[in-house]
Amino acid sequence: VQLQASGGGVVQAGDSLTLACEASVRTLSGYTLGWFRQAPGKRREFVAIIRWSSGITRMDDSLKDRFTTYRNKNNNTMTLQMSNLRPEDTAVYFCTLGPDRVWTSARTAPATGNYYYWGQGTQVTVSS
């Protein structure tokens, strides 16, 4: 399994950015794909997940007004659209793959130990 994240860059506060995660796997049926981020000196934190079979998403409450995620089943790609970016959004953004059950509650989704695979991450830097 390979998870390739792309789309990071340097933007200014208030800008938008779209990240993509392509999963190189035969099938994603029965799995969840997710986004986490990690700022320097901080723990990796939950952003969003998609239950692949249904496309239903779960987003961190503090981000749902500015971030949106969705999937493309044709090419096994998960997209994270970020708008009105803030300097505190600066982080490395990782995509991850976990079992379907991770989606089932707000308690299991943010736990990094519940996921099987992690991509290499893509850097997002937001300047003020």
N, CA, C and O atoms as a GROMACS GRO file, in nm:
protein
  512
    1VAL      N    1   0.084  -0.119   0.000
    1VAL     CA    2   0.000   0.000   0.000
    1VAL      C    3   0.088   0.125   0.000
    1VAL      O    4   0.181   0.137   0.080
    2GLN      N    5   0.057   0.216  -0.091
    2GLN     CA    6   0.126   0.345  -0.091
    2GLN      C    7   0.024   0.457  -0.090
    2GLN      O    8  -0.077   0.452  -0.160
    3LEU      N    9   0.051   0.558  -0.010
    3LEU     CA   10  -0.035   0.675   0.000
    3LEU      C   11   0.049   0.796  -0.039
    3LEU      O   12   0.145   0.832   0.029
    4GLN      N   13   0.012   0.859  -0.149
    4GLN     CA   14   0.090   0.970  -0.202
    4GLN      C   15   0.011   1.099  -0.184
    4GLN      O   16  -0.090   1.120  -0.250
    5ALA      N   17   0.057   1.186  -0.095
    5ALA     CA   18  -0.007   1.316  -0.073
    5ALA      C   19   0.062   1.421  -0.158
    5ALA      O   20   0.184   1.418  -0.176
    6SER      N   21  -0.016   1.513  -0.211
    6SER     CA   22   0.039   1.619  -0.294
    6SER      C   23  -0.045   1.744  -0.280
    6SER      O   24  -0.154   1.742  -0.224
    7GLY      N   25   0.008   1.855  -0.333
    7GLY     CA   26  -0.067   1.979  -0.337
    7GLY      C   27  -0.026   2.082  -0.234
    7GLY      O   28  -0.079   2.194  -0.234
    8GLY      N   29   0.067   2.049  -0.147
    8GLY     CA   30   0.110   2.145  -0.047
    8GLY      C   31   0.186   2.261  -0.110
    8GLY      O   32   0.224   2.257  -0.227
    9GLY      N   33   0.206   2.365  -0.030
    9GLY     CA   34   0.279   2.480  -0.081
    9GLY      C   35   0.278   2.593   0.020
    9GLY      O   36   0.236   2.577   0.135
   10VAL      N   37   0.326   2.708  -0.025
   10VAL     CA   38   0.330   2.827   0.058
   10VAL      C   39   0.223   2.923   0.009
   10VAL      O   40   0.222   2.962  -0.108
   11VAL      N   41   0.133   2.962   0.097
   11VAL     CA   42   0.025   3.053   0.063
   11VAL      C   43   0.014   3.161   0.169
   11VAL      O   44   0.079   3.155   0.273
   12GLN      N   45  -0.068   3.260   0.139
   12GLN     CA   46  -0.091   3.366   0.236
   12GLN      C   47  -0.220   3.342   0.310
   12GLN      O   48  -0.309   3.271   0.263
   13ALA      N   49  -0.230   3.402   0.426
   13ALA     CA   50  -0.352   3.391   0.506
   13ALA      C   51  -0.471   3.437   0.423
   13ALA      O   52  -0.466   3.539   0.355
   14GLY      N   53  -0.578   3.359   0.431
   14GLY     CA   54  -0.698   3.386   0.354
   14GLY      C   55  -0.706   3.313   0.222
   14GLY      O   56  -0.813   3.307   0.160
   15ASP      N   57  -0.595   3.256   0.178
   15ASP     CA   58  -0.593   3.182   0.052
   15ASP      C   59  -0.656   3.044   0.069
   15ASP      O   60  -0.688   3.001   0.180
   16SER      N   61  -0.672   2.978  -0.044
   16SER     CA   62  -0.723   2.841  -0.046
   16SER      C   63  -0.616   2.749  -0.103
   16SER      O   64  -0.527   2.791  -0.176
   17LEU      N   65  -0.628   2.622  -0.069
   17LEU     CA   66  -0.535   2.521  -0.118
   17LEU      C   67  -0.607   2.388  -0.121
   17LEU      O   68  -0.691   2.359  -0.036
   18THR      N   69  -0.572   2.307  -0.220
   18THR     CA   70  -0.633   2.175  -0.232
   18THR      C   71  -0.526   2.068  -0.228
   18THR      O   72  -0.430   2.071  -0.306
   19LEU      N   73  -0.541   1.974  -0.138
   19LEU     CA   74  -0.450   1.861  -0.127
   19LEU      C   75  -0.516   1.736  -0.184
   19LEU      O   76  -0.638   1.722  -0.183
   20ALA      N   77  -0.433   1.647  -0.232
   20ALA     CA   78  -0.483   1.520  -0.284
   20ALA      C   79  -0.402   1.406  -0.225
   20ALA      O   80  -0.282   1.419  -0.200
   21CYS      N   81  -0.469   1.296  -0.203
   21CYS     CA   82  -0.402   1.174  -0.158
   21CYS      C   83  -0.445   1.061  -0.251
   21CYS      O   84  -0.563   1.028  -0.261
   22GLU      N   85  -0.348   1.004  -0.318
   22GLU     CA   86  -0.376   0.890  -0.406
   22GLU      C   87  -0.332   0.762  -0.338
   22GLU      O   88  -0.217   0.749  -0.295
   23ALA      N   89  -0.423   0.669  -0.329
   23ALA     CA   90  -0.393   0.541  -0.265
   23ALA      C   91  -0.366   0.435  -0.371
   23ALA      O   92  -0.451   0.405  -0.455
   24SER      N   93  -0.247   0.379  -0.364
   24SER     CA   94  -0.210   0.271  -0.457
   24SER      C   95  -0.242   0.140  -0.388
   24SER      O   96  -0.158   0.082  -0.318
   25VAL      N   97  -0.362   0.094  -0.410
   25VAL     CA   98  -0.410  -0.027  -0.346
   25VAL      C   99  -0.516  -0.088  -0.436
   25VAL      O  100  -0.587  -0.016  -0.507
   26ARG      N  101  -0.527  -0.221  -0.434
   26ARG     CA  102  -0.620  -0.286  -0.528
   26ARG      C  103  -0.763  -0.244  -0.502
   26ARG      O  104  -0.838  -0.216  -0.595
   27THR      N  105  -0.801  -0.238  -0.376
   27THR     CA  106  -0.935  -0.194  -0.342
   27THR      C  107  -0.935  -0.122  -0.208
   27THR      O  108  -0.858  -0.155  -0.118
   28LEU      N  109  -1.022  -0.023  -0.197
   28LEU     CA  110  -1.038   0.048  -0.071
   28LEU      C  111  -1.168   0.009  -0.001
   28LEU      O  112  -1.205   0.067   0.100
   29SER      N  113  -1.235  -0.087  -0.057
   29SER     CA  114  -1.358  -0.134   0.004
   29SER      C  115  -1.330  -0.186   0.144
   29SER      O  116  -1.242  -0.269   0.163
   30GLY      N  117  -1.407  -0.137   0.241
   30GLY     CA  118  -1.386  -0.181   0.378
   30GLY      C  119  -1.284  -0.099   0.455
   30GLY      O  120  -1.248  -0.133   0.567
   31TYR      N  121  -1.238   0.008   0.392
   31TYR     CA  122  -1.138   0.092   0.457
   31TYR      C  123  -1.186   0.236   0.471
   31TYR      O  124  -1.285   0.278   0.412
   32THR      N  125  -1.110   0.308   0.551
   32THR     CA  126  -1.129   0.451   0.570
   32THR      C  127  -1.000   0.522   0.533
   32THR      O  128  -0.892   0.477   0.569
   33LEU      N  129  -1.012   0.632   0.460
   33LEU     CA  130  -0.896   0.717   0.434
   33LEU      C  131  -0.909   0.844   0.516
   33LEU      O  132  -1.019   0.896   0.535
   34GLY      N  133  -0.797   0.893   0.564
   34GLY     CA  134  -0.804   1.009   0.650
   34GLY      C  135  -0.693   1.109   0.627
   34GLY      O  136  -0.592   1.080   0.562
   35TRP      N  137  -0.713   1.228   0.682
   35TRP     CA  138  -0.613   1.334   0.683
   35TRP      C  139  -0.579   1.370   0.827
   35TRP      O  140  -0.668   1.387   0.911
   36PHE      N  141  -0.450   1.379   0.855
   36PHE     CA  142  -0.401   1.431   0.980
   36PHE      C  143  -0.300   1.540   0.947
   36PHE      O  144  -0.255   1.552   0.833
   37ARG      N  145  -0.265   1.619   1.046
   37ARG     CA  146  -0.161   1.719   1.025
   37ARG      C  147  -0.075   1.730   1.151
   37ARG      O  148  -0.117   1.698   1.262
   38GLN      N  149   0.048   1.775   1.127
   38GLN     CA  150   0.142   1.787   1.239
   38GLN      C  151   0.225   1.912   1.221
   38GLN      O  152   0.300   1.926   1.124
   39ALA      N  153   0.209   2.003   1.315
   39ALA     CA  154   0.288   2.126   1.316
   39ALA      C  155   0.418   2.101   1.393
   39ALA      O  156   0.424   2.008   1.474
   40PRO      N  157   0.520   2.180   1.368
   40PRO     CA  158   0.648   2.161   1.439
   40PRO      C  159   0.630   2.163   1.590
   40PRO      O  160   0.570   2.255   1.645
   41GLY      N  161   0.683   2.061   1.655
   41GLY     CA  162   0.678   2.055   1.800
   41GLY      C  163   0.545   2.014   1.857
   41GLY      O  164   0.526   2.016   1.979
   42LYS      N  165   0.451   1.977   1.772
   42LYS     CA  166   0.318   1.938   1.820
   42LYS      C  167   0.285   1.795   1.780
   42LYS      O  168   0.348   1.736   1.693
   43ARG      N  169   0.183   1.742   1.846
   43ARG     CA  170   0.138   1.607   1.814
   43ARG      C  171   0.062   1.608   1.682
   43ARG      O  172   0.008   1.710   1.639
   44ARG      N  173   0.060   1.492   1.618
   44ARG     CA  174  -0.019   1.476   1.496
   44ARG      C  175  -0.166   1.484   1.534
   44ARG      O  176  -0.210   1.418   1.628
   45GLU      N  177  -0.242   1.564   1.462
   45GLU     CA  178  -0.381   1.584   1.498
   45GLU      C  179  -0.475   1.550   1.383
   45GLU      O  180  -0.440   1.562   1.265
   46PHE      N  181  -0.592   1.508   1.420
   46PHE     CA  182  -0.694   1.464   1.325
   46PHE      C  183  -0.751   1.582   1.247
   46PHE      O  184  -0.776   1.688   1.303
   47VAL      N  185  -0.771   1.561   1.117
   47VAL     CA  186  -0.836   1.661   1.032
   47VAL      C  187  -0.970   1.607   0.982
   47VAL      O  188  -1.075   1.666   1.009
   48ALA      N  189  -0.967   1.494   0.910
   48ALA     CA  190  -1.090   1.441   0.850
   48ALA      C  191  -1.069   1.298   0.806
   48ALA      O  192  -0.956   1.254   0.785
   49ILE      N  193  -1.180   1.227   0.791
   49ILE     CA  194  -1.176   1.093   0.733
   49ILE      C  195  -1.295   1.072   0.642
   49ILE      O  196  -1.397   1.139   0.652
   50ILE      N  197  -1.279   0.977   0.551
   50ILE     CA  198  -1.386   0.935   0.462
   50ILE      C  199  -1.403   0.784   0.473
   50ILE      O  200  -1.307   0.708   0.462
   51ARG      N  201  -1.525   0.744   0.495
   51ARG     CA  202  -1.557   0.602   0.488
   51ARG      C  203  -1.571   0.569   0.340
   51ARG      O  204  -1.665   0.615   0.275
   52TRP      N  205  -1.478   0.491   0.287
   52TRP     CA  206  -1.467   0.480   0.143
   52TRP      C  207  -1.592   0.424   0.075
   52TRP      O  208  -1.629   0.470  -0.033
   53SER      N  209  -1.655   0.328   0.136
   53SER     CA  210  -1.769   0.261   0.072
   53SER      C  211  -1.885   0.356   0.050
   53SER      O  212  -1.953   0.347  -0.053
   54SER      N  213  -1.908   0.446   0.143
   54SER     CA  214  -2.025   0.534   0.134
   54SER      C  215  -1.990   0.678   0.099
   54SER      O  216  -2.075   0.753   0.052
   55GLY      N  217  -1.865   0.717   0.122
   55GLY     CA  218  -1.826   0.856   0.100
   55GLY      C  219  -1.863   0.949   0.214
   55GLY      O  220  -1.843   1.070   0.205
   56ILE      N  221  -1.917   0.893   0.321
   56ILE     CA  222  -1.953   0.975   0.436
   56ILE      C  223  -1.826   1.021   0.506
   56ILE      O  224  -1.731   0.945   0.524
   57THR      N  225  -1.827   1.147   0.546
   57THR     CA  226  -1.707   1.206   0.604
   57THR      C  227  -1.726   1.241   0.751
   57THR      O  228  -1.838   1.259   0.798
   58ARG      N  229  -1.615   1.251   0.819
   58ARG     CA  230  -1.612   1.303   0.956
   58ARG      C  231  -1.499   1.404   0.961
   58ARG      O  232  -1.385   1.372   0.926
   59MET      N  233  -1.528   1.525   1.005
   59MET     CA  234  -1.431   1.635   1.006
   59MET      C  235  -1.414   1.687   1.147
   59MET      O  236  -1.509   1.688   1.225
   60ASP      N  237  -1.293   1.729   1.179
   60ASP     CA  238  -1.272   1.794   1.309
   60ASP      C  239  -1.364   1.916   1.318
   60ASP      O  240  -1.374   1.995   1.224
   61ASP      N  241  -1.430   1.930   1.431
   61ASP     CA  242  -1.530   2.037   1.446
   61ASP      C  243  -1.472   2.175   1.422
   61ASP      O  244  -1.541   2.263   1.369
   62SER      N  245  -1.349   2.196   1.461
   62SER     CA  246  -1.290   2.330   1.449
   62SER      C  247  -1.254   2.365   1.306
   62SER      O  248  -1.224   2.481   1.277
   63LEU      N  249  -1.259   2.267   1.216
   63LEU     CA  250  -1.218   2.290   1.078
   63LEU      C  251  -1.334   2.284   0.978
   63LEU      O  252  -1.317   2.325   0.863
   64LYS      N  253  -1.447   2.234   1.018
   64LYS     CA  254  -1.554   2.204   0.922
   64LYS      C  255  -1.608   2.327   0.850
   64LYS      O  256  -1.668   2.313   0.744
   65ASP      N  257  -1.588   2.444   0.903
   65ASP     CA  258  -1.636   2.564   0.834
   65ASP      C  259  -1.542   2.606   0.721
   65ASP      O  260  -1.581   2.685   0.636
   66ARG      N  261  -1.420   2.553   0.720
   66ARG     CA  262  -1.322   2.597   0.620
   66ARG      C  263  -1.268   2.482   0.534
   66ARG      O  264  -1.220   2.505   0.424
   67PHE      N  265  -1.276   2.359   0.583
   67PHE     CA  266  -1.220   2.244   0.512
   67PHE      C  267  -1.332   2.152   0.466
   67PHE      O  268  -1.434   2.138   0.532
   68THR      N  269  -1.309   2.091   0.351
   68THR     CA  270  -1.402   1.992   0.296
   68THR      C  271  -1.320   1.877   0.240
   68THR      O  272  -1.213   1.898   0.183
   69THR      N  273  -1.370   1.756   0.256
   69THR     CA  274  -1.301   1.642   0.198
   69THR      C  275  -1.400   1.555   0.123
   69THR      O  276  -1.517   1.544   0.160
   70TYR      N  277  -1.351   1.493   0.016
   70TYR     CA  278  -1.435   1.403  -0.062
   70TYR      C  279  -1.344   1.304  -0.135
   70TYR      O  280  -1.222   1.320  -0.136
   71ARG      N  281  -1.405   1.203  -0.195
   71ARG     CA  282  -1.326   1.099  -0.261
   71ARG      C  283  -1.367   1.084  -0.406
   71ARG      O  284  -1.477   1.121  -0.446
   72ASN      N  285  -1.276   1.028  -0.483
   72ASN     CA  286  -1.303   0.989  -0.621
   72ASN      C  287  -1.274   0.840  -0.629
   72ASN      O  288  -1.159   0.798  -0.624
   73LYS      N  289  -1.379   0.761  -0.642
   73LYS     CA  290  -1.361   0.617  -0.643
   73LYS      C  291  -1.295   0.567  -0.771
   73LYS      O  292  -1.238   0.459  -0.773
   74ASN      N  293  -1.303   0.646  -0.877
   74ASN     CA  294  -1.246   0.603  -1.005
   74ASN      C  295  -1.095   0.596  -1.002
   74ASN      O  296  -1.035   0.512  -1.070
   75ASN      N  297  -1.032   0.682  -0.923
   75ASN     CA  298  -0.886   0.682  -0.918
   75ASN      C  299  -0.832   0.671  -0.776
   75ASN      O  300  -0.715   0.702  -0.752
   76ASN      N  301  -0.914   0.627  -0.683
   76ASN     CA  302  -0.871   0.606  -0.543
   76ASN      C  303  -0.802   0.730  -0.486
   76ASN      O  304  -0.696   0.720  -0.424
   77THR      N  305  -0.864   0.844  -0.507
   77THR     CA  306  -0.806   0.970  -0.460
   77THR      C  307  -0.900   1.038  -0.361
   77THR      O  308  -1.021   1.045  -0.381
   78MET      N  309  -0.840   1.088  -0.256
   78MET     CA  310  -0.912   1.166  -0.155
   78MET      C  311  -0.861   1.309  -0.162
   78MET      O  312  -0.740   1.332  -0.167
   79THR      N  313  -0.951   1.404  -0.163
   79THR     CA  314  -0.916   1.544  -0.176
   79THR      C  315  -0.952   1.620  -0.049
   79THR      O  316  -1.055   1.594   0.013
   80LEU      N  317  -0.865   1.713  -0.011
   80LEU     CA  318  -0.892   1.801   0.102
   80LEU      C  319  -0.889   1.945   0.049
   80LEU      O  320  -0.783   1.995   0.011
   81GLN      N  321  -1.003   2.008   0.049
   81GLN     CA  322  -1.011   2.148   0.007
   81GLN      C  323  -1.007   2.236   0.132
   81GLN      O  324  -1.087   2.219   0.224
   82MET      N  325  -0.913   2.329   0.132
   82MET     CA  326  -0.895   2.416   0.247
   82MET      C  327  -0.913   2.560   0.203
   82MET      O  328  -0.851   2.604   0.106
   83SER      N  329  -0.996   2.633   0.272
   83SER     CA  330  -1.019   2.772   0.238
   83SER      C  331  -0.993   2.861   0.358
   83SER      O  332  -0.986   2.815   0.472
   84ASN      N  333  -0.978   2.990   0.330
   84ASN     CA  334  -0.954   3.088   0.436
   84ASN      C  335  -0.844   3.040   0.532
   84ASN      O  336  -0.860   3.039   0.654
   85LEU      N  337  -0.732   3.001   0.474
   85LEU     CA  338  -0.624   2.944   0.553
   85LEU      C  339  -0.565   3.045   0.651
   85LEU      O  340  -0.561   3.165   0.624
   86ARG      N  341  -0.520   2.993   0.762
   86ARG     CA  342  -0.463   3.075   0.870
   86ARG      C  343  -0.320   3.028   0.899
   86ARG      O  344  -0.286   2.913   0.870
   87PRO      N  345  -0.238   3.113   0.956
   87PRO     CA  346  -0.102   3.069   0.990
   87PRO      C  347  -0.100   2.945   1.078
   87PRO      O  348  -0.008   2.864   1.068
   88GLU      N  349  -0.200   2.928   1.163
   88GLU     CA  350  -0.203   2.810   1.250
   88GLU      C  351  -0.237   2.682   1.175
   88GLU      O  352  -0.232   2.573   1.233
   89ASP      N  353  -0.272   2.692   1.047
   89ASP     CA  354  -0.292   2.573   0.965
   89ASP      C  355  -0.159   2.520   0.910
   89ASP      O  356  -0.156   2.415   0.847
   90THR      N  357  -0.053   2.592   0.933
   90THR     CA  358   0.078   2.550   0.887
   90THR      C  359   0.116   2.417   0.952
   90THR      O  360   0.118   2.406   1.075
   91ALA      N  361   0.146   2.318   0.870
   91ALA     CA  362   0.176   2.184   0.920
   91ALA      C  363   0.213   2.094   0.802
   91ALA      O  364   0.195   2.132   0.686
   92VAL      N  365   0.263   1.977   0.834
   92VAL     CA  366   0.273   1.871   0.734
   92VAL      C  367   0.142   1.794   0.739
   92VAL      O  368   0.098   1.752   0.846
   93TYR      N  369   0.081   1.778   0.624
   93TYR     CA  370  -0.047   1.709   0.614
   93TYR      C  371  -0.023   1.568   0.564
   93TYR      O  372   0.039   1.546   0.460
   94PHE      N  373  -0.074   1.471   0.640
   94PHE     CA  374  -0.054   1.330   0.609
   94PHE      C  375  -0.186   1.265   0.572
   94PHE      O  376  -0.291   1.297   0.628
   95CYS      N  377  -0.180   1.174   0.477
   95CYS     CA  378  -0.297   1.090   0.455
   95CYS      C  379  -0.269   0.952   0.513
   95CYS      O  380  -0.154   0.909   0.523
   96THR      N  381  -0.376   0.886   0.550
   96THR     CA  382  -0.363   0.761   0.621
   96THR      C  383  -0.477   0.668   0.584
   96THR      O  384  -0.583   0.712   0.541
   97LEU      N  385  -0.453   0.538   0.600
   97LEU     CA  386  -0.554   0.438   0.570
   97LEU      C  387  -0.579   0.354   0.694
   97LEU      O  388  -0.486   0.309   0.761
   98GLY      N  389  -0.706   0.334   0.724
   98GLY     CA  390  -0.741   0.253   0.839
   98GLY      C  391  -0.861   0.166   0.811
   98GLY      O  392  -0.918   0.173   0.702
   99PRO      N  393  -0.902   0.086   0.906
   99PRO     CA  394  -1.018  -0.001   0.887
   99PRO      C  395  -1.147   0.079   0.887
   99PRO      O  396  -1.152   0.192   0.935
  100ASP      N  397  -1.248   0.020   0.834
  100ASP     CA  398  -1.378   0.086   0.824
  100ASP      C  399  -1.430   0.129   0.960
  100ASP      O  400  -1.494   0.234   0.971
  101ARG      N  401  -1.403   0.051   1.063
  101ARG     CA  402  -1.457   0.078   1.197
  101ARG      C  403  -1.406   0.209   1.256
  101ARG      O  404  -1.466   0.263   1.349
  102VAL      N  405  -1.294   0.262   1.203
  102VAL     CA  406  -1.241   0.387   1.255
  102VAL      C  407  -1.341   0.500   1.238
  102VAL      O  408  -1.345   0.594   1.318
  103TRP      N  409  -1.418   0.490   1.136
  103TRP     CA  410  -1.513   0.597   1.105
  103TRP      C  411  -1.626   0.606   1.207
  103TRP      O  412  -1.688   0.711   1.220
  104THR      N  413  -1.652   0.499   1.277
  104THR     CA  414  -1.778   0.483   1.348
  104THR      C  415  -1.800   0.580   1.464
  104THR      O  416  -1.914   0.600   1.506
  105SER      N  417  -1.694   0.638   1.516
  105SER     CA  418  -1.718   0.730   1.627
  105SER      C  419  -1.615   0.842   1.627
  105SER      O  420  -1.504   0.828   1.574
  106ALA      N  421  -1.653   0.952   1.688
  106ALA     CA  422  -1.562   1.066   1.701
  106ALA      C  423  -1.447   1.033   1.794
  106ALA      O  424  -1.348   1.105   1.798
  107ARG      N  425  -1.459   0.925   1.870
  107ARG     CA  426  -1.352   0.887   1.962
  107ARG      C  427  -1.246   0.806   1.894
  107ARG      O  428  -1.128   0.820   1.926
  108THR      N  429  -1.283   0.721   1.800
  108THR     CA  430  -1.184   0.634   1.735
  108THR      C  431  -1.112   0.704   1.621
  108THR      O  432  -0.995   0.676   1.594
  109ALA      N  433  -1.181   0.795   1.553
  109ALA     CA  434  -1.121   0.857   1.435
  109ALA      C  435  -0.991   0.933   1.464
  109ALA      O  436  -0.897   0.920   1.385
  110PRO      N  437  -0.981   1.009   1.571
  110PRO     CA  438  -0.858   1.087   1.593
  110PRO      C  439  -0.739   1.009   1.646
  110PRO      O  440  -0.629   1.063   1.656
  111ALA      N  441  -0.757   0.884   1.681
  111ALA     CA  442  -0.648   0.807   1.741
  111ALA      C  443  -0.556   0.753   1.633
  111ALA      O  444  -0.596   0.666   1.555
  112THR      N  445  -0.434   0.803   1.628
  112THR     CA  446  -0.342   0.764   1.520
  112THR      C  447  -0.311   0.615   1.521
  112THR      O  448  -0.282   0.557   1.416
  113GLY      N  449  -0.317   0.553   1.637
  113GLY     CA  450  -0.287   0.411   1.647
  113GLY      C  451  -0.389   0.322   1.580
  113GLY      O  452  -0.365   0.202   1.564
  114ASN      N  453  -0.503   0.377   1.540
  114ASN     CA  454  -0.607   0.298   1.475
  114ASN      C  455  -0.585   0.282   1.325
  114ASN      O  456  -0.663   0.213   1.259
  115TYR      N  457  -0.484   0.344   1.271
  115TYR     CA  458  -0.462   0.343   1.127
  115TYR      C  459  -0.346   0.251   1.090
  115TYR      O  460  -0.252   0.232   1.167
  116TYR      N  461  -0.356   0.194   0.970
  116TYR     CA  462  -0.260   0.094   0.926
  116TYR      C  463  -0.140   0.155   0.853
  116TYR      O  464  -0.025   0.118   0.879
  117TYR      N  465  -0.166   0.248   0.764
  117TYR     CA  466  -0.061   0.300   0.678
  117TYR      C  467  -0.066   0.453   0.678
  117TYR      O  468  -0.170   0.515   0.696
  118TRP      N  469   0.054   0.511   0.656
  118TRP     CA  470   0.067   0.656   0.649
  118TRP      C  471   0.147   0.695   0.526
  118TRP      O  472   0.244   0.628   0.490
  119GLY      N  473   0.107   0.804   0.462
  119GLY     CA  474   0.186   0.859   0.353
  119GLY      C  475   0.297   0.946   0.406
  119GLY      O  476   0.312   0.961   0.527
  120GLN      N  477   0.375   1.002   0.315
  120GLN     CA  478   0.494   1.076   0.355
  120GLN      C  479   0.462   1.219   0.397
  120GLN      O  480   0.545   1.284   0.460
  121GLY      N  481   0.346   1.270   0.364
  121GLY     CA  482   0.307   1.403   0.403
  121GLY      C  483   0.341   1.509   0.300
  121GLY      O  484   0.431   1.491   0.218
  122THR      N  485   0.268   1.619   0.305
  122THR     CA  486   0.294   1.733   0.218
  122THR      C  487   0.287   1.859   0.304
  122THR      O  488   0.196   1.876   0.385
  123GLN      N  489   0.384   1.946   0.284
  123GLN     CA  490   0.397   2.064   0.369
  123GLN      C  491   0.304   2.175   0.323
  123GLN      O  492   0.298   2.209   0.205
  124VAL      N  493   0.230   2.231   0.418
  124VAL     CA  494   0.148   2.349   0.393
  124VAL      C  495   0.199   2.460   0.484
  124VAL      O  496   0.205   2.444   0.606
  125THR      N  497   0.235   2.572   0.424
  125THR     CA  498   0.283   2.685   0.501
  125THR      C  499   0.196   2.806   0.470
  125THR      O  500   0.181   2.845   0.354
  126VAL      N  501   0.140   2.864   0.574
  126VAL     CA  502   0.053   2.980   0.558
  126VAL      C  503   0.120   3.100   0.624
  126VAL      O  504   0.143   3.101   0.744
  127SER      N  505   0.150   3.200   0.544
  127SER     CA  506   0.216   3.319   0.596
  127SER      C  507   0.112   3.426   0.629
  127SER      O  508   0.008   3.435   0.565
  128SER      N  509   0.144   3.505   0.730
  128SER     CA  510   0.048   3.609   0.773
  128SER      C  511   0.065   3.737   0.694
  128SER      O  512  -0.008   3.834   0.718
   0.00000   0.00000   0.00000
